[in-house]
Amino acid sequence: MPSAPERSLGDPEAIRRLLTQPEARTILSALKARDADQVQAAAQTALKGDAAALRQLLASLNQDPRVKGAIDRLDRSAR
C-alpha cells in the first residue's frame, strides 16, 4: 500500500499545497544545486512509474541536516 506522500503525487491539488510549504522550498533549493540532468532523469523515470532514481536522489539529499529536517517535517505533515 502506498504511503500518504506517494498517494499525493497523483493529486495535482495536493502537489500545489505541498509546493507552498517552506519545507518544499528548502528541498527544491537543494535539488536546484544538484546536476540538473540527474534531477530531470530521476523525475522522468518516476513519472513513468519507476521511482528508484528519485528515491536515491532524495536519500542523497538526506545527507544535509537542513534538507533532512525539511523532508521529515513534510513526511509527518502528510500523514
PyMOL Python script that loads the backbone (N, CA, C, O; Angstrom):
from pymol import cmd

cmd.read_pdbstr("""\
ATOM      1  N   MET A   1       0.842  -1.174   0.000  1.00  0.00           N
ATOM      2  CA  MET A   1       0.000   0.000   0.000  1.00  0.00           C
ATOM      3  C   MET A   1       0.893   1.246   0.000  1.00  0.00           C
ATOM      4  O   MET A   1       1.803   1.333   0.824  1.00  0.00           O
ATOM      5  N   PRO A   2       0.663   2.209  -0.896  1.00  0.00           N
ATOM      6  CA  PRO A   2       1.499   3.407  -0.958  1.00  0.00           C
ATOM      7  C   PRO A   2       1.302   4.297   0.265  1.00  0.00           C
ATOM      8  O   PRO A   2       0.224   4.343   0.858  1.00  0.00           O
ATOM      9  N   SER A   3       2.378   5.004   0.626  1.00  0.00           N
ATOM     10  CA  SER A   3       2.300   5.933   1.752  1.00  0.00           C
ATOM     11  C   SER A   3       1.490   7.158   1.349  1.00  0.00           C
ATOM     12  O   SER A   3       1.195   7.362   0.171  1.00  0.00           O
ATOM     13  N   ALA A   4       1.131   7.975   2.344  1.00  0.00           N
ATOM     14  CA  ALA A   4       0.368   9.195   2.057  1.00  0.00           C
ATOM     15  C   ALA A   4       1.099  10.101   1.080  1.00  0.00           C
ATOM     16  O   ALA A   4       0.469  10.618   0.158  1.00  0.00           O
ATOM     17  N   PRO A   5       2.433  10.322   1.243  1.00  0.00           N
ATOM     18  CA  PRO A   5       3.119  11.165   0.267  1.00  0.00           C
ATOM     19  C   PRO A   5       3.096  10.586  -1.148  1.00  0.00           C
ATOM     20  O   PRO A   5       2.974  11.328  -2.122  1.00  0.00           O
ATOM     21  N   GLU A   6       3.213   9.263  -1.260  1.00  0.00           N
ATOM     22  CA  GLU A   6       3.169   8.636  -2.584  1.00  0.00           C
ATOM     23  C   GLU A   6       1.790   8.780  -3.207  1.00  0.00           C
ATOM     24  O   GLU A   6       1.685   9.001  -4.413  1.00  0.00           O
ATOM     25  N   ARG A   7       0.726   8.660  -2.411  1.00  0.00           N
ATOM     26  CA  ARG A   7      -0.627   8.837  -2.941  1.00  0.00           C
ATOM     27  C   ARG A   7      -0.835  10.271  -3.396  1.00  0.00           C
ATOM     28  O   ARG A   7      -1.532  10.514  -4.382  1.00  0.00           O
ATOM     29  N   SER A   8      -0.239  11.225  -2.689  1.00  0.00           N
ATOM     30  CA  SER A   8      -0.394  12.637  -3.023  1.00  0.00           C
ATOM     31  C   SER A   8       0.216  12.985  -4.366  1.00  0.00           C
ATOM     32  O   SER A   8      -0.198  13.960  -4.993  1.00  0.00           O
ATOM     33  N   LEU A   9       1.193  12.209  -4.823  1.00  0.00           N
ATOM     34  CA  LEU A   9       1.849  12.518  -6.091  1.00  0.00           C
ATOM     35  C   LEU A   9       0.894  12.468  -7.268  1.00  0.00           C
ATOM     36  O   LEU A   9       1.170  13.077  -8.301  1.00  0.00           O
ATOM     37  N   GLY A  10      -0.218  11.763  -7.143  1.00  0.00           N
ATOM     38  CA  GLY A  10      -1.197  11.698  -8.220  1.00  0.00           C
ATOM     39  C   GLY A  10      -2.288  12.749  -8.111  1.00  0.00           C
ATOM     40  O   GLY A  10      -3.194  12.782  -8.943  1.00  0.00           O
ATOM     41  N   ASP A  11      -2.220  13.600  -7.110  1.00  0.00           N
ATOM     42  CA  ASP A  11      -3.252  14.600  -6.850  1.00  0.00           C
ATOM     43  C   ASP A  11      -2.681  15.993  -7.095  1.00  0.00           C
ATOM     44  O   ASP A  11      -1.916  16.491  -6.268  1.00  0.00           O
ATOM     45  N   PRO A  12      -3.037  16.642  -8.223  1.00  0.00           N
ATOM     46  CA  PRO A  12      -2.468  17.962  -8.532  1.00  0.00           C
ATOM     47  C   PRO A  12      -2.690  19.004  -7.436  1.00  0.00           C
ATOM     48  O   PRO A  12      -1.806  19.820  -7.176  1.00  0.00           O
ATOM     49  N   GLU A  13      -3.849  18.988  -6.797  1.00  0.00           N
ATOM     50  CA  GLU A  13      -4.106  19.958  -5.726  1.00  0.00           C
ATOM     51  C   GLU A  13      -3.193  19.701  -4.532  1.00  0.00           C
ATOM     52  O   GLU A  13      -2.697  20.645  -3.916  1.00  0.00           O
ATOM     53  N   ALA A  14      -2.970  18.437  -4.202  1.00  0.00           N
ATOM     54  CA  ALA A  14      -2.065  18.107  -3.100  1.00  0.00           C
ATOM     55  C   ALA A  14      -0.640  18.556  -3.428  1.00  0.00           C
ATOM     56  O   ALA A  14       0.089  19.014  -2.548  1.00  0.00           O
ATOM     57  N   ILE A  15      -0.253  18.427  -4.671  1.00  0.00           N
ATOM     58  CA  ILE A  15       1.086  18.868  -5.092  1.00  0.00           C
ATOM     59  C   ILE A  15       1.192  20.385  -4.954  1.00  0.00           C
ATOM     60  O   ILE A  15       2.200  20.893  -4.463  1.00  0.00           O
ATOM     61  N   ARG A  16       0.160  21.108  -5.384  1.00  0.00           N
ATOM     62  CA  ARG A  16       0.179  22.577  -5.250  1.00  0.00           C
ATOM     63  C   ARG A  16       0.300  22.990  -3.784  1.00  0.00           C
ATOM     64  O   ARG A  16       1.073  23.888  -3.452  1.00  0.00           O
ATOM     65  N   ARG A  17      -0.462  22.334  -2.909  1.00  0.00           N
ATOM     66  CA  ARG A  17      -0.378  22.650  -1.473  1.00  0.00           C
ATOM     67  C   ARG A  17       1.021  22.344  -0.947  1.00  0.00           C
ATOM     68  O   ARG A  17       1.596  23.129  -0.192  1.00  0.00           O
ATOM     69  N   LEU A  18       1.551  21.220  -1.344  1.00  0.00           N
ATOM     70  CA  LEU A  18       2.877  20.807  -0.902  1.00  0.00           C
ATOM     71  C   LEU A  18       3.938  21.836  -1.297  1.00  0.00           C
ATOM     72  O   LEU A  18       4.810  22.175  -0.496  1.00  0.00           O
ATOM     73  N   LEU A  19       3.860  22.328  -2.530  1.00  0.00           N
ATOM     74  CA  LEU A  19       4.879  23.252  -3.033  1.00  0.00           C
ATOM     75  C   LEU A  19       4.830  24.626  -2.378  1.00  0.00           C
ATOM     76  O   LEU A  19       5.776  25.402  -2.509  1.00  0.00           O
ATOM     77  N   THR A  20       3.746  24.939  -1.677  1.00  0.00           N
ATOM     78  CA  THR A  20       3.670  26.232  -0.995  1.00  0.00           C
ATOM     79  C   THR A  20       4.312  26.200   0.386  1.00  0.00           C
ATOM     80  O   THR A  20       4.483  27.244   1.015  1.00  0.00           O
ATOM     81  N   GLN A  21       4.665  25.023   0.856  1.00  0.00           N
ATOM     82  CA  GLN A  21       5.232  24.898   2.194  1.00  0.00           C
ATOM     83  C   GLN A  21       6.721  25.252   2.190  1.00  0.00           C
ATOM     84  O   GLN A  21       7.428  24.933   1.234  1.00  0.00           O
ATOM     85  N   PRO A  22       7.199  25.907   3.245  1.00  0.00           N
ATOM     86  CA  PRO A  22       8.620  26.289   3.315  1.00  0.00           C
ATOM     87  C   PRO A  22       9.554  25.088   3.189  1.00  0.00           C
ATOM     88  O   PRO A  22      10.635  25.198   2.610  1.00  0.00           O
ATOM     89  N   GLU A  23       9.143  23.951   3.724  1.00  0.00           N
ATOM     90  CA  GLU A  23       9.977  22.758   3.639  1.00  0.00           C
ATOM     91  C   GLU A  23      10.204  22.347   2.187  1.00  0.00           C
ATOM     92  O   GLU A  23      11.302  21.937   1.811  1.00  0.00           O
ATOM     93  N   ALA A  24       9.162  22.462   1.386  1.00  0.00           N
ATOM     94  CA  ALA A  24       9.281  22.107  -0.031  1.00  0.00           C
ATOM     95  C   ALA A  24      10.263  23.046  -0.723  1.00  0.00           C
ATOM     96  O   ALA A  24      11.044  22.616  -1.572  1.00  0.00           O
ATOM     97  N   ARG A  25      10.224  24.317  -0.366  1.00  0.00           N
ATOM     98  CA  ARG A  25      11.165  25.267  -0.974  1.00  0.00           C
ATOM     99  C   ARG A  25      12.604  24.931  -0.576  1.00  0.00           C
ATOM    100  O   ARG A  25      13.515  25.086  -1.390  1.00  0.00           O
ATOM    101  N   THR A  26      12.820  24.480   0.647  1.00  0.00           N
ATOM    102  CA  THR A  26      14.156  24.068   1.089  1.00  0.00           C
ATOM    103  C   THR A  26      14.642  22.893   0.250  1.00  0.00           C
ATOM    104  O   THR A  26      15.786  22.873  -0.205  1.00  0.00           O
ATOM    105  N   ILE A  27      13.765  21.916   0.050  1.00  0.00           N
ATOM    106  CA  ILE A  27      14.132  20.729  -0.732  1.00  0.00           C
ATOM    107  C   ILE A  27      14.370  21.101  -2.188  1.00  0.00           C
ATOM    108  O   ILE A  27      15.336  20.639  -2.795  1.00  0.00           O
ATOM    109  N   LEU A  28      13.498  21.933  -2.754  1.00  0.00           N
ATOM    110  CA  LEU A  28      13.669  22.349  -4.147  1.00  0.00           C
ATOM    111  C   LEU A  28      14.965  23.129  -4.335  1.00  0.00           C
ATOM    112  O   LEU A  28      15.632  22.983  -5.360  1.00  0.00           O
ATOM    113  N   SER A  29      15.320  23.938  -3.375  1.00  0.00           N
ATOM    114  CA  SER A  29      16.574  24.687  -3.445  1.00  0.00           C
ATOM    115  C   SER A  29      17.767  23.730  -3.476  1.00  0.00           C
ATOM    116  O   SER A  29      18.716  23.933  -4.233  1.00  0.00           O
ATOM    117  N   ALA A  30      17.708  22.689  -2.648  1.00  0.00           N
ATOM    118  CA  ALA A  30      18.787  21.695  -2.639  1.00  0.00           C
ATOM    119  C   ALA A  30      18.835  20.938  -3.957  1.00  0.00           C
ATOM    120  O   ALA A  30      19.915  20.620  -4.454  1.00  0.00           O
ATOM    121  N   LEU A  31      17.663  20.649  -4.529  1.00  0.00           N
ATOM    122  CA  LEU A  31      17.624  19.968  -5.824  1.00  0.00           C
ATOM    123  C   LEU A  31      18.217  20.840  -6.925  1.00  0.00           C
ATOM    124  O   LEU A  31      18.920  20.343  -7.805  1.00  0.00           O
ATOM    125  N   LYS A  32      17.935  22.134  -6.876  1.00  0.00           N
ATOM    126  CA  LYS A  32      18.464  23.052  -7.885  1.00  0.00           C
ATOM    127  C   LYS A  32      19.987  23.115  -7.849  1.00  0.00           C
ATOM    128  O   LYS A  32      20.631  23.393  -8.860  1.00  0.00           O
ATOM    129  N   ALA A  33      20.556  22.854  -6.672  1.00  0.00           N
ATOM    130  CA  ALA A  33      22.010  22.876  -6.538  1.00  0.00           C
ATOM    131  C   ALA A  33      22.653  21.605  -7.095  1.00  0.00           C
ATOM    132  O   ALA A  33      23.874  21.535  -7.229  1.00  0.00           O
ATOM    133  N   ARG A  34      21.849  20.618  -7.416  1.00  0.00           N
ATOM    134  CA  ARG A  34      22.333  19.348  -7.976  1.00  0.00           C
ATOM    135  C   ARG A  34      22.488  19.447  -9.485  1.00  0.00           C
ATOM    136  O   ARG A  34      22.146  20.457 -10.099  1.00  0.00           O
ATOM    137  N   ASP A  35      23.004  18.392 -10.057  1.00  0.00           N
ATOM    138  CA  ASP A  35      23.121  18.268 -11.508  1.00  0.00           C
ATOM    139  C   ASP A  35      21.720  18.224 -12.108  1.00  0.00           C
ATOM    140  O   ASP A  35      20.959  17.294 -11.844  1.00  0.00           O
ATOM    141  N   ALA A  36      21.385  19.214 -12.901  1.00  0.00           N
ATOM    142  CA  ALA A  36      20.035  19.329 -13.469  1.00  0.00           C
ATOM    143  C   ALA A  36      19.664  18.103 -14.304  1.00  0.00           C
ATOM    144  O   ALA A  36      18.511  17.670 -14.282  1.00  0.00           O
ATOM    145  N   ASP A  37      20.622  17.541 -15.037  1.00  0.00           N
ATOM    146  CA  ASP A  37      20.329  16.358 -15.848  1.00  0.00           C
ATOM    147  C   ASP A  37      19.958  15.164 -14.973  1.00  0.00           C
ATOM    148  O   ASP A  37      19.062  14.392 -15.313  1.00  0.00           O
ATOM    149  N   GLN A  38      20.650  15.018 -13.848  1.00  0.00           N
ATOM    150  CA  GLN A  38      20.360  13.920 -12.923  1.00  0.00           C
ATOM    151  C   GLN A  38      18.963  14.072 -12.330  1.00  0.00           C
ATOM    152  O   GLN A  38      18.212  13.101 -12.239  1.00  0.00           O
ATOM    153  N   VAL A  39      18.623  15.275 -11.933  1.00  0.00           N
ATOM    154  CA  VAL A  39      17.300  15.535 -11.336  1.00  0.00           C
ATOM    155  C   VAL A  39      16.208  15.284 -12.369  1.00  0.00           C
ATOM    156  O   VAL A  39      15.198  14.646 -12.073  1.00  0.00           O
ATOM    157  N   GLN A  40      16.419  15.789 -13.580  1.00  0.00           N
ATOM    158  CA  GLN A  40      15.409  15.602 -14.626  1.00  0.00           C
ATOM    159  C   GLN A  40      15.242  14.128 -14.977  1.00  0.00           C
ATOM    160  O   GLN A  40      14.117  13.658 -15.151  1.00  0.00           O
ATOM    161  N   ALA A  41      16.335  13.402 -15.082  1.00  0.00           N
ATOM    162  CA  ALA A  41      16.251  11.975 -15.403  1.00  0.00           C
ATOM    163  C   ALA A  41      15.504  11.215 -14.308  1.00  0.00           C
ATOM    164  O   ALA A  41      14.696  10.335 -14.604  1.00  0.00           O
ATOM    165  N   ALA A  42      15.772  11.551 -13.048  1.00  0.00           N
ATOM    166  CA  ALA A  42      15.082  10.885 -11.935  1.00  0.00           C
ATOM    167  C   ALA A  42      13.593  11.202 -11.969  1.00  0.00           C
ATOM    168  O   ALA A  42      12.763  10.326 -11.729  1.00  0.00           O
ATOM    169  N   ALA A  43      13.257  12.440 -12.264  1.00  0.00           N
ATOM    170  CA  ALA A  43      11.840  12.830 -12.334  1.00  0.00           C
ATOM    171  C   ALA A  43      11.145  12.129 -13.499  1.00  0.00           C
ATOM    172  O   ALA A  43      10.016  11.659 -13.357  1.00  0.00           O
ATOM    173  N   GLN A  44      11.803  12.058 -14.631  1.00  0.00           N
ATOM    174  CA  GLN A  44      11.202  11.419 -15.802  1.00  0.00           C
ATOM    175  C   GLN A  44      10.941   9.933 -15.554  1.00  0.00           C
ATOM    176  O   GLN A  44       9.878   9.425 -15.910  1.00  0.00           O
ATOM    177  N   THR A  45      11.893   9.242 -14.951  1.00  0.00           N
ATOM    178  CA  THR A  45      11.670   7.820 -14.696  1.00  0.00           C
ATOM    179  C   THR A  45      10.585   7.619 -13.637  1.00  0.00           C
ATOM    180  O   THR A  45       9.836   6.643 -13.691  1.00  0.00           O
ATOM    181  N   ALA A  46      10.499   8.544 -12.673  1.00  0.00           N
ATOM    182  CA  ALA A  46       9.438   8.452 -11.659  1.00  0.00           C
ATOM    183  C   ALA A  46       8.072   8.633 -12.307  1.00  0.00           C
ATOM    184  O   ALA A  46       7.118   7.940 -11.953  1.00  0.00           O
ATOM    185  N   LEU A  47       7.977   9.557 -13.249  1.00  0.00           N
ATOM    186  CA  LEU A  47       6.704   9.763 -13.944  1.00  0.00           C
ATOM    187  C   LEU A  47       6.279   8.531 -14.743  1.00  0.00           C
ATOM    188  O   LEU A  47       5.094   8.318 -14.996  1.00  0.00           O
ATOM    189  N   LYS A  48       7.249   7.738 -15.128  1.00  0.00           N
ATOM    190  CA  LYS A  48       6.957   6.509 -15.883  1.00  0.00           C
ATOM    191  C   LYS A  48       6.705   5.329 -14.958  1.00  0.00           C
ATOM    192  O   LYS A  48       6.493   4.208 -15.420  1.00  0.00           O
ATOM    193  N   GLY A  49       6.726   5.576 -13.650  1.00  0.00           N
ATOM    194  CA  GLY A  49       6.393   4.527 -12.693  1.00  0.00           C
ATOM    195  C   GLY A  49       7.569   3.923 -11.955  1.00  0.00           C
ATOM    196  O   GLY A  49       7.368   3.074 -11.086  1.00  0.00           O
ATOM    197  N   ASP A  50       8.795   4.332 -12.269  1.00  0.00           N
ATOM    198  CA  ASP A  50       9.979   3.800 -11.588  1.00  0.00           C
ATOM    199  C   ASP A  50      10.595   4.914 -10.748  1.00  0.00           C
ATOM    200  O   ASP A  50      11.321   5.763 -11.267  1.00  0.00           O
ATOM    201  N   ALA A  51      10.307   4.907  -9.468  1.00  0.00           N
ATOM    202  CA  ALA A  51      10.758   5.983  -8.585  1.00  0.00           C
ATOM    203  C   ALA A  51      12.101   5.692  -7.917  1.00  0.00           C
ATOM    204  O   ALA A  51      12.516   6.438  -7.030  1.00  0.00           O
ATOM    205  N   ALA A  52      12.787   4.621  -8.324  1.00  0.00           N
ATOM    206  CA  ALA A  52      14.045   4.241  -7.668  1.00  0.00           C
ATOM    207  C   ALA A  52      15.090   5.352  -7.746  1.00  0.00           C
ATOM    208  O   ALA A  52      15.723   5.667  -6.739  1.00  0.00           O
ATOM    209  N   ALA A  53      15.280   5.947  -8.914  1.00  0.00           N
ATOM    210  CA  ALA A  53      16.291   7.000  -9.063  1.00  0.00           C
ATOM    211  C   ALA A  53      15.912   8.227  -8.242  1.00  0.00           C
ATOM    212  O   ALA A  53      16.781   8.887  -7.671  1.00  0.00           O
ATOM    213  N   LEU A  54      14.627   8.532  -8.181  1.00  0.00           N
ATOM    214  CA  LEU A  54      14.167   9.674  -7.393  1.00  0.00           C
ATOM    215  C   LEU A  54      14.378   9.403  -5.905  1.00  0.00           C
ATOM    216  O   LEU A  54      14.800  10.293  -5.166  1.00  0.00           O
ATOM    217  N   ARG A  55      14.087   8.182  -5.465  1.00  0.00           N
ATOM    218  CA  ARG A  55      14.327   7.825  -4.058  1.00  0.00           C
ATOM    219  C   ARG A  55      15.819   7.922  -3.729  1.00  0.00           C
ATOM    220  O   ARG A  55      16.196   8.386  -2.653  1.00  0.00           O
ATOM    221  N   GLN A  56      16.651   7.483  -4.655  1.00  0.00           N
ATOM    222  CA  GLN A  56      18.100   7.548  -4.441  1.00  0.00           C
ATOM    223  C   GLN A  56      18.560   9.007  -4.344  1.00  0.00           C
ATOM    224  O   GLN A  56      19.393   9.346  -3.503  1.00  0.00           O
ATOM    225  N   LEU A  57      18.022   9.852  -5.195  1.00  0.00           N
ATOM    226  CA  LEU A  57      18.363  11.269  -5.163  1.00  0.00           C
ATOM    227  C   LEU A  57      17.930  11.893  -3.835  1.00  0.00           C
ATOM    228  O   LEU A  57      18.688  12.644  -3.221  1.00  0.00           O
ATOM    229  N   LEU A  58      16.722  11.581  -3.401  1.00  0.00           N
ATOM    230  CA  LEU A  58      16.240  12.112  -2.117  1.00  0.00           C
ATOM    231  C   LEU A  58      17.070  11.579  -0.955  1.00  0.00           C
ATOM    232  O   LEU A  58      17.323  12.298   0.012  1.00  0.00           O
ATOM    233  N   ALA A  59      17.493  10.321  -1.048  1.00  0.00           N
ATOM    234  CA  ALA A  59      18.340   9.761   0.005  1.00  0.00           C
ATOM    235  C   ALA A  59      19.666  10.516   0.079  1.00  0.00           C
ATOM    236  O   ALA A  59      20.193  10.743   1.168  1.00  0.00           O
ATOM    237  N   SER A  60      20.200  10.901  -1.068  1.00  0.00           N
ATOM    238  CA  SER A  60      21.451  11.665  -1.051  1.00  0.00           C
ATOM    239  C   SER A  60      21.231  13.052  -0.454  1.00  0.00           C
ATOM    240  O   SER A  60      22.135  13.605   0.172  1.00  0.00           O
ATOM    241  N   LEU A  61      20.047  13.615  -0.638  1.00  0.00           N
ATOM    242  CA  LEU A  61      19.743  14.914  -0.035  1.00  0.00           C
ATOM    243  C   LEU A  61      19.673  14.821   1.484  1.00  0.00           C
ATOM    244  O   LEU A  61      19.910  15.807   2.182  1.00  0.00           O
ATOM    245  N   ASN A  62      19.348  13.640   1.995  1.00  0.00           N
ATOM    246  CA  ASN A  62      19.252  13.439   3.442  1.00  0.00           C
ATOM    247  C   ASN A  62      20.593  13.614   4.144  1.00  0.00           C
ATOM    248  O   ASN A  62      20.642  13.668   5.373  1.00  0.00           O
ATOM    249  N   GLN A  63      21.672  13.703   3.390  1.00  0.00           N
ATOM    250  CA  GLN A  63      22.989  13.918   3.989  1.00  0.00           C
ATOM    251  C   GLN A  63      23.109  15.341   4.541  1.00  0.00           C
ATOM    252  O   GLN A  63      23.938  15.604   5.412  1.00  0.00           O
ATOM    253  N   ASP A  64      22.287  16.248   4.036  1.00  0.00           N
ATOM    254  CA  ASP A  64      22.259  17.640   4.513  1.00  0.00           C
ATOM    255  C   ASP A  64      21.230  17.721   5.640  1.00  0.00           C
ATOM    256  O   ASP A  64      20.042  17.511   5.393  1.00  0.00           O
ATOM    257  N   PRO A  65      21.656  18.023   6.876  1.00  0.00           N
ATOM    258  CA  PRO A  65      20.716  18.036   8.007  1.00  0.00           C
ATOM    259  C   PRO A  65      19.529  18.981   7.805  1.00  0.00           C
ATOM    260  O   PRO A  65      18.420  18.679   8.246  1.00  0.00           O
ATOM    261  N   ARG A  66      19.748  20.106   7.153  1.00  0.00           N
ATOM    262  CA  ARG A  66      18.668  21.074   6.908  1.00  0.00           C
ATOM    263  C   ARG A  66      17.615  20.463   5.989  1.00  0.00           C
ATOM    264  O   ARG A  66      16.415  20.603   6.224  1.00  0.00           O
ATOM    265  N   VAL A  67      18.072  19.786   4.944  1.00  0.00           N
ATOM    266  CA  VAL A  67      17.153  19.154   3.998  1.00  0.00           C
ATOM    267  C   VAL A  67      16.483  17.948   4.649  1.00  0.00           C
ATOM    268  O   VAL A  67      15.287  17.728   4.462  1.00  0.00           O
ATOM    269  N   LYS A  68      17.239  17.174   5.405  1.00  0.00           N
ATOM    270  CA  LYS A  68      16.660  16.014   6.085  1.00  0.00           C
ATOM    271  C   LYS A  68      15.530  16.445   7.010  1.00  0.00           C
ATOM    272  O   LYS A  68      14.485  15.798   7.064  1.00  0.00           O
ATOM    273  N   GLY A  69      15.742  17.539   7.738  1.00  0.00           N
ATOM    274  CA  GLY A  69      14.698  18.057   8.627  1.00  0.00           C
ATOM    275  C   GLY A  69      13.461  18.468   7.845  1.00  0.00           C
ATOM    276  O   GLY A  69      12.336  18.208   8.274  1.00  0.00           O
ATOM    277  N   ALA A  70      13.665  19.106   6.700  1.00  0.00           N
ATOM    278  CA  ALA A  70      12.531  19.527   5.863  1.00  0.00           C
ATOM    279  C   ALA A  70      11.768  18.315   5.339  1.00  0.00           C
ATOM    280  O   ALA A  70      10.537  18.308   5.331  1.00  0.00           O
ATOM    281  N   ILE A  71      12.497  17.293   4.902  1.00  0.00           N
ATOM    282  CA  ILE A  71      11.856  16.072   4.395  1.00  0.00           C
ATOM    283  C   ILE A  71      11.061  15.401   5.520  1.00  0.00           C
ATOM    284  O   ILE A  71       9.926  14.970   5.317  1.00  0.00           O
ATOM    285  N   ASP A  72      11.666  15.317   6.699  1.00  0.00           N
ATOM    286  CA  ASP A  72      10.973  14.693   7.837  1.00  0.00           C
ATOM    287  C   ASP A  72       9.693  15.457   8.203  1.00  0.00           C
ATOM    288  O   ASP A  72       8.660  14.848   8.479  1.00  0.00           O
ATOM    289  N   ARG A  73       9.769  16.797   8.202  1.00  0.00           N
ATOM    290  CA  ARG A  73       8.576  17.596   8.542  1.00  0.00           C
ATOM    291  C   ARG A  73       7.480  17.417   7.496  1.00  0.00           C
ATOM    292  O   ARG A  73       6.302  17.309   7.838  1.00  0.00           O
ATOM    293  N   LEU A  74       7.871  17.384   6.211  1.00  0.00           N
ATOM    294  CA  LEU A  74       6.867  17.164   5.162  1.00  0.00           C
ATOM    295  C   LEU A  74       6.226  15.787   5.295  1.00  0.00           C
ATOM    296  O   LEU A  74       5.017  15.631   5.127  1.00  0.00           O
ATOM    297  N   ASP A  75       7.057  14.793   5.600  1.00  0.00           N
ATOM    298  CA  ASP A  75       6.529  13.440   5.749  1.00  0.00           C
ATOM    299  C   ASP A  75       5.532  13.373   6.900  1.00  0.00           C
ATOM    300  O   ASP A  75       4.477  12.753   6.772  1.00  0.00           O
ATOM    301  N   ARG A  76       5.858  14.001   8.012  1.00  0.00           N
ATOM    302  CA  ARG A  76       4.937  13.993   9.166  1.00  0.00           C
ATOM    303  C   ARG A  76       3.648  14.740   8.849  1.00  0.00           C
ATOM    304  O   ARG A  76       2.568  14.313   9.259  1.00  0.00           O
ATOM    305  N   SER A  77       3.751  15.843   8.130  1.00  0.00           N
ATOM    306  CA  SER A  77       2.540  16.627   7.828  1.00  0.00           C
ATOM    307  C   SER A  77       1.643  15.918   6.816  1.00  0.00           C
ATOM    308  O   SER A  77       0.447  16.200   6.752  1.00  0.00           O
ATOM    309  N   ALA A  78       2.201  15.005   6.029  1.00  0.00           N
ATOM    310  CA  ALA A  78       1.415  14.299   5.018  1.00  0.00           C
ATOM    311  C   ALA A  78       0.673  13.102   5.592  1.00  0.00           C
ATOM    312  O   ALA A  78      -0.172  12.517   4.915  1.00  0.00           O
ATOM    313  N   ARG A  79       0.970  12.737   6.810  1.00  0.00           N
ATOM    314  CA  ARG A  79       0.337  11.550   7.407  1.00  0.00           C
ATOM    315  C   ARG A  79      -1.034  11.865   7.936  1.00  0.00           C
ATOM    316  O   ARG A  79      -1.707  10.984   8.471  1.00  0.00           O
TER     317      ARG A  79
END
""", "prot")
cmd.dss("prot")
cmd.show_as("cartoon", "prot")
cmd.util.cbc("prot")
cmd.orient("prot")
